[in-house]
Amino acid sequence: MTPRQEQVLAFVRRYQAENQMPPTRAEIAAHFGFRSSNAAEDHLRALEKKGHVFLKPNCARGIYVTGD
């Protein structure tokens, strides 16, 4: 996992713990200063391929952190 992917995963965990729901791609992009939500999506897809999250299709807040 890249350092940025670790940061994105930590943000998703922290956001979910504080708000009882996962962030949207736009919220992730805003937090990290990405130019678009697509950058956040790319990081989430990489995390999904590595087994750290599950992404529910067609759901803005469909980010589920898998077990450690």
C-alpha positions as CSV (number, residue, x, y, z in Angstrom):
1,M,0.0,0.0,0.0
2,T,1.3,3.4,-0.9
3,P,1.6,6.2,1.7
4,R,-1.2,8.1,0.1
5,Q,-3.4,5.0,0.1
6,E,-2.7,4.6,3.8
7,Q,-3.7,8.2,4.4
8,V,-7.0,7.7,2.4
9,L,-7.8,4.6,4.4
10,A,-7.1,6.3,7.7
11,F,-9.3,9.2,6.7
12,V,-12.1,6.9,5.7
13,R,-11.9,5.1,9.1
14,R,-11.7,8.3,11.1
15,Y,-14.5,10.0,9.1
16,Q,-16.7,6.9,9.6
17,A,-16.0,6.7,13.3
18,E,-16.8,10.4,13.8
19,N,-19.9,10.6,11.5
20,Q,-21.3,7.0,11.6
21,M,-21.1,6.9,7.8
22,P,-18.4,6.8,5.2
23,P,-17.3,9.9,3.3
24,T,-18.2,10.5,-0.3
25,R,-15.6,10.6,-3.0
26,A,-16.0,14.4,-3.1
27,E,-15.3,14.7,0.6
28,I,-12.2,12.6,0.3
29,A,-11.1,14.7,-2.7
30,A,-11.7,17.9,-0.8
31,H,-9.8,16.7,2.3
32,F,-6.7,15.8,0.3
33,G,-6.9,18.7,-2.2
34,F,-7.5,16.5,-5.2
35,R,-8.7,18.3,-8.3
36,S,-11.5,15.9,-8.8
37,S,-13.4,13.1,-7.2
38,N,-11.9,10.7,-9.8
39,A,-8.6,10.9,-7.9
40,A,-10.3,9.7,-4.8
41,E,-12.0,7.0,-6.8
42,D,-8.7,5.8,-8.1
43,H,-7.3,5.5,-4.6
44,L,-10.4,3.6,-3.4
45,R,-10.2,1.2,-6.3
46,A,-6.6,0.5,-5.5
47,L,-7.5,-0.1,-1.9
48,E,-10.3,-2.4,-3.0
49,K,-8.0,-4.5,-5.2
50,K,-5.7,-4.9,-2.2
51,G,-8.6,-6.0,-0.1
52,H,-8.7,-3.1,2.4
53,V,-12.2,-1.8,1.4
54,F,-15.3,-3.0,-0.4
55,L,-17.0,-0.5,-2.7
56,K,-20.7,-0.8,-3.2
57,P,-21.6,0.1,-6.8
58,N,-23.8,3.2,-7.5
59,C,-23.7,4.3,-3.8
60,A,-22.1,7.6,-2.9
61,R,-21.2,6.5,0.6
62,G,-20.7,2.8,-0.3
63,I,-17.3,2.4,1.2
64,Y,-16.9,-0.4,3.6
65,V,-13.5,-1.0,5.4
66,T,-12.7,-4.7,5.6
67,G,-11.2,-6.3,8.6
68,D,-7.5,-5.7,9.3
